[in-house]
Amino acid sequence: MKKITYSPITKAIAVSLALICIFAASFELLGIVTDIFSRGEIRLTADDIIINKLSRSAEKLRRTEVLDEETLYAFSDDAGLCFEAYDGDVRIGHEEEKRAKADTFSLTCYVTDGKVTSYSIYGEPSTQAVEGEQIIYFYPTEATYKSASEESAALRQALIKRCIPVISGAICVFFICVYLAVAAGHQKDGELCALSIDKMYSEINLFLMIGCFIAVILVLVFFSEYGAYFGDNGVKALASFGITAASFIIGALAVSDIRKLKIHTFIKQSIAYRAFCLAKRIVLRLWSFGSEIFKDLSGKGKAILALGIFFAYSVITALSLKSGFLIAVAATGVLAVFVRRSVGDYEKIISGMEMIKSGDMSVKIEGVEDAFLIPVADGVNSLSEGIGKAVEEKVKSERLKTELITNVSHDLKTPLTSIISYADLLVKEELSPPEANDYAKIISLKAEKLKKLTQDLFDISKVNSGNDVTASEKLKLSTLIAQAMAEEENENEKSGLEFLVNVPEKINVLCDGKKMSRVFSNLIVNARLYSLSGTRVYIDAEETDENVTVTFKNIASYKMNFKDDEITERFTRGDEARSTEGSGLGLSIAKGFTESCGGSFFVKTDGDLFKAVVRLKKA
Amino acid sequence: MKNSKILVADDDKDIVRSIEIYLSGEGYEVLKAYNGEEALDLATENDIELMILDVMMPKMNGIDTLLRLRERKNIPVIMLSAKSEDSDKIFGLTAGADDYVTKPFNPSELIARVKSQLRRYTMLGGSGKKESEISIGGLKIDRDEAKVTVDGDEKKLTPIEYKILLLLAENAGKVFSGEEIYTRVWNEDVFVNDNTIAVHIRHIREKIEINPKEPEYLKVVWGIGYKIRKE
């Protein structure tokens, strides 16, 4: 189906059909147009009377007389007529214009009640009588008038009939045009393609179309005006041919436009579009050229350039007030574009930095275009990358440390288990020689000590590595200390030392209960191990607005040869000889656990007085 | 009880041997395994009454072994491990162990725990619960007779100690401060001091706990008070 619809043969047939219709219709149309504007023709005959106003004598038209160059002028009140008699027919023309001889002419008068009310002639006579002119009245005879009337009536009737072919022709043409429009551009297979005519610029195309259209209109107008004179069939045929040709051109151009619309090149093939593209290209090139230069400028250079532009702008506005407003608008527009982009970039940097500040090191500031801000963004990105790496390293090393401690302590505990178990078995046996029992006891004791040391080491490393989880609760200090004291009650009694506890009941602290119980336990045990026998151990607590201070005071049983801050280091023991029970980690653990609760711990010695101070947050 | 079969599983042969010596010294029959698979095989083939299970073992670790065992058997299991964190203990107990002992351990303590678990296990089917009896694990308080037994052994408490224990046991799981205990037990409004209560609690622990430093029943809530664990 498509093949037939779109084949060139079909189109050619359609076009030919249309042209034929147009020719016929325009032929007819021209006739109609002529006749409409004829509106009743009066052909003067020899019987018609001309009244010479001046002479007041009626003269019959003498058909046979040839008045060659002589002209009779007549001006009436309402319609000035000037006659020129020629070839027996009356020709009416303007006084001031000498007409060339015409072969045929007609006088068309509009007659109402026997009087000429208006007329249509070749040339327009003046309606005003000029001095020295004669006026001639012209009265068509009844017969002339009647025949003219009948003729015009008949014409009018016929007109309607004559319209029919024109209209039907027009309808035909219309449908053919619709078909052509639809088929425009489509080849046999239905594909769209352009023809070389489509390369014409759309404006020229439209221009030509309008031109042809005007030409057609002109022809019609001509025929309406002068068709009666010149409109014989030959002329009409010529005119119809002209109209047909013009229609063909219009049609071809229109179809070209339709084709172009279909393949979307209508706009592209226009002058306006081309000009626009060119302009855009030029502007862009200028712009990028400018940006290149701008980018390469240093910060100072950019600032100077900006100031220079602003100065120039101010000068121009000051000097040319009229167009100053327009320039102001344009300049502000350009500036706004820059500002918007710079502000946008600035915000990008700020928001990126906020994210990095809050700990997200993976954030990268991207898409900054402003030449001033690019180095800033890059700098921030490098910094955050560097920090991120450093943090990663630290975390990794902390993790490895903790893993090491866990693994080592685990590895220590396994053989230690066997040592303790078997030492215990030996102790239970009756060994010989008897000294062997003592040896066994010593092994057992030391194994226990080793066990405690391993556990302490594990605890202190955990808290120092920062991987430990510390709870934080509101606890009653007196309860905490009483509980710690109760745990050591047996040993304390045996030691012969007097423990004096003075902790007000109202004091509450904010800390991790389990950890602090260990701290106090250690300090109590420390006091017990290193106090001079028979002396007292004082445990006091007092509170300030924000803190609570707990003090453990005892009299040392040995000469304290250490600096206050050394004793809390790992494995430093007051007793240089290392002969008593402590492991050296007790104070270290106390310090570590206290600090993990957000408190502080320090030791102060004064002669034989040993003071351990624990400061905690008040709850 | 005596002549009960006990399975000991640990990848360290010396530890297993030492435990075997202690247990057979108490009259128990000991079966030995050195990894989880062996332990399960032995458990299936034999009528074991208690298992001592190390956590870090090759082929199948203690926790997995325990879970598999619990699909079929309900015998008491004591976990043994060098991992001493609270989280490790909780993990083991939640997996289904009845007790958790950290290495290095006191051999006597281990034996005491074994005995305690066995007694509880065999007693479970035994006596019907009386209305007046409070039972938490192996701890039983007979209110009618004001008697306290742990795994069948009677423990002698002073009247004050008994009252404190009863108060805490009747409200198992609830934490009481020293003041509250004092008010309820002494019926006086004047509170002496924290020390007295703390010392009493310590004494009770020494009497009823296998290891007072690691109490099973009577727990110290540091800085706040005391409680007995809920069953």
Interface residues (C-beta under 8 A of the other chain):
Chain A: S409 H410 K413 T414 L416 T417 S418 I419 I420 S421 Y422 D424 L425 A447 K451 Q455 F458 E473 L475 K476 L477 S478 T479 L480 I481 A482 Q483 M485 A486 E487 E489 V501 E505 V509 C511 G513 K514 M516 S517
Chain B: D12 D14 I15 S18 I19 I21 Y22 M56 A82 K83 S84 K103 P104 F105 N106 P107 S108 S177 G178 N193 D194 N195 I197 A198 V199 I201 R202 K213 V220 V221 W222 G223 I224 G225
